[in-house]
Structures are given as C-alpha cells and as structure tokens.
Amino acid sequence: MRQETEATTVANEVRCTECDTVARGPATSWRAYITGGFDEEPVEVVVYCPECALRELGPAPAQPT
C-alpha cells in the first residue's frame, strides 16, 4: 500500500526554530531534526542555530570517525 504525502516548498534559507536567526553561508554547525508523523501529526523539520541547539538540546552527539 502506498501512502500519499504532501510536500511544502520553502525559501532557500536555513532559519532557527527558536530565535529566528537566518544562517549566513554554510550552516555546518546547525542541527536539524525530523519530528511528528505519529497520531496523524504532520512531519516537520526543525532547525536550531548552534547557540539554541546547545541551550535546548545539549552538546552535539559525537561524529563517527
């Protein structure tokens, strides 16, 4: 069975969910997470700038070497 999904187009910018800051240049130290998708909630991508990510989520997970 195939599930239908709806796509949303957004501007070409990376914006922090918490403080509304827009990334200038590559957003390499920013963090993004997929949320929702349960109990008919829409799936969303939430993005945090480095400062908000540290405050809200703690240190970033270690990257595999």
N, C-alpha and C positions, 0 to 999 in steps of 0.2 A: 504494500500500500504506500502510495506517495503522499507526503504531506505538503500542502501548499503553504508558501511563505510570502510575506510582503516585504519588499525592500524599501528602504528610505535613503534618499540621496542627501548628503550633507556637503557643506562647503569644504574646500581643501585646506583645512586648518585643524590643528590639534588644540583643544581648549580644555582646561582643567574643570572637572565637575564641581570642585569645592570653591575655588577662588576666582574662576572665570578668566584666568590668565591664558593668553594665546602663546603657543610655542614660537620662538623666533629661531629659524633654522631647524636642523635635525632635532627631533625630540628623543634623543637616545637615552636620556636618564629618566624619562617619564614612564609611568606604568599604566597599562590598560587591562581591564578585566571584563569578561562577559558575565552578565547577571541575568536573572529572570529565567523564563522558559518553563516554569513549574506552575501548576494550577492555573493554566491559561494566562499567566503573566507574559507580557511581551519580552522578548530577548533584547537586551541593551548592552552597549559597550560603554563603560565608564572609564574616564581617563583622569589621572592625577599628575600634577606637576611634582617635581622632586620634593619640594617642601611639604606640600599637603600629603603626599604619599607617606613620607616619614612620620608625620604627625598622626595621620589617620590609621596607617597600616603597619607602622614599624619599619625596621630595616628591610631592604630588598632581599629576597632569597638568594643564596649563593648560586652563581652560574657554574655549570659543569665545565671542567677544563679538559 
